[in-house]
Amino acid sequence: MQSSWLPKGVCAEMEKLVRRFVWGSEQASHGIHLISWDSIQTDMSEGGLGFKDLSKQNSAFLMKIGFQLITDENKLWVHVLKHKYKWRVMLPEALTTGSCSRLWKGLSTVWPLLRNSLCWNIRNGQFAEFWHDNWLNLENSIAHICEFATPPNPAPVASFVTDSGQWDWVRLASLVPQYVLKKIAALPPPNPSLEMDSLSWRWEENQRFSTRSAYRVLCPRVLENAHSFWRLIWALQVPQRIRVFMWLVMREALLTNVERTRRHMAHSGLCRVCNREDEDVLHALRGCSRPRFVWLSMLPSSVSSLFMSLPLKEWVLANITANGSCSRGDPGWPINSPILIDNAPVIAIRNLLSYNWEVEVRHIGRAANGVADSLARMMRGAQLEAKCLPNHLWRLQRHCCMIQPVYPSLSLFCITKKKIADMVP
Ligand SMILES: [Zn+2]
């Protein structure tokens, strides 16, 4: 892919394999595509997963080769290609294709865009052409800006310098508009004693080629969905599966009953837990009776009404920011850590262990699970003995109820209530 032009059909077939992997499709079953592939291909900072359009990525790699062909004259492969395809000028208008290799064919397809991505650095002014080349880093050439009835004859930039070595302002003022004159004034005039003009990459500040910027030229960014919370989600210090889950929540792409009904996979969007409201993302995570009980158990009453009324994105954002501060001026949720991340059950268990009872926590190992690791460390040899009081038992049961509905799939621990109940007088 990096050194050869791939037909679009081949790239499409490769993308199909990637899609099947992402959505868990198998030979016999078709995975559910929760988010459009176009959205997934957008940048991670814009709400996507940063998967590349392989055809465009292939073109970006070819542009890299084309840029090296222009700027790395000392390399052997550059000499071979230039000699084979009779490359005689510094920057040809187009690449000739007859009987040529796939690489050369690919280079010829990206050549117009590559040419438009280059900017001349003026030294002696002999190679850059004044009217048609991009040497002022403008969107269009000066000839295009001036809209002449007949195209002006090509002339090197050096021909617009006086004998004293300064820009020929009298002549320039009669030919180009004021804002172009200002751009010219910002450049030192060509000097015959300097080296030859060189070409640089327009889309990076350091003027060096990067495949990333070339890909962005090929896929212009649509910043409609850009928001800082995407970066916050991907920067969370939690297992990747939690970050992906948070991403799906923010995209409202969970397979709730409302979504299942929309996809004709169910007859009703009604929540099967409370049977009162439609089950959308916010209902499943906050509004339904069970999660609502959990949240209200963990939050002080002073913030609960605001917590329960925030729209989905504001609500998640308030939970994942470092101190839990929310956008309405509230100082933050007075809890030990963001609620939605894996640390919550760890903190709850730690609180349980701080009580003066005998508590037994059975750890079930799961690979790459931060909570399991934390619990295992915490529980190593922990056997606490003490009297168990009824009010403490009530608090323990309350914590169990809080934890289990939120993390039913974790199954990380089992608090033996029976053992504690036996100790109750
Ligand atoms: Zn419900």
Boltz pocket constraint, residues with backbone or C-beta under 6 A from the ligand:
constraints:
  - pocket:
      binder: B
      contacts: [[A, 271], [A, 272], [A, 273], [A, 274], [A, 275], [A, 276], [A, 277], [A, 279], [A, 283], [A, 287], [A, 288], [A, 289]]
      max_distance: 6.0
